[in-house]
């Protein structure tokens, strides 16, 4: 039987995967609080993620059209519904926030497994120079607001909203 996460393209990663965010080329956004430096990690519940999912499409739809890819680079069809979303809870300054890590469908194998057989449902999928193939954004459940959305490091143009 398929889980709700399968149907909508999201998963909550184990809290231990949060450390991978710090050690990878994953887009690590500033969220208005200065440099990226979570004090801890936790697993958001389904209700929290559904709340993010209800608001995230508007953010993606406003940001992705602003991305200008380098000349000659194949576009990935930059639409918000083409990204798998991985959720990791982070703690900063005693506040629980949610880090959303987006992975474009072009990077996920049709069997729902990713490069080298690593499951997108249990492991953070992050690598360097993915351009618009990866995004990261922090969501504050208390204020129901997003920080600045960051893409991986090989794109041209500011992405602010």
Secondary structure by P-SEA (a helix, b strand, c coil): ccccccccccccccccaaaaaaaccccccccccccccccbbbbbcaaaaaaaaacaaaaaaaccccccccccccccccccccbbbbbbbbbcccbbbbbbbbbccccccccccccccccccccccccccccccbbbbbbcccccccccccccccccccccc
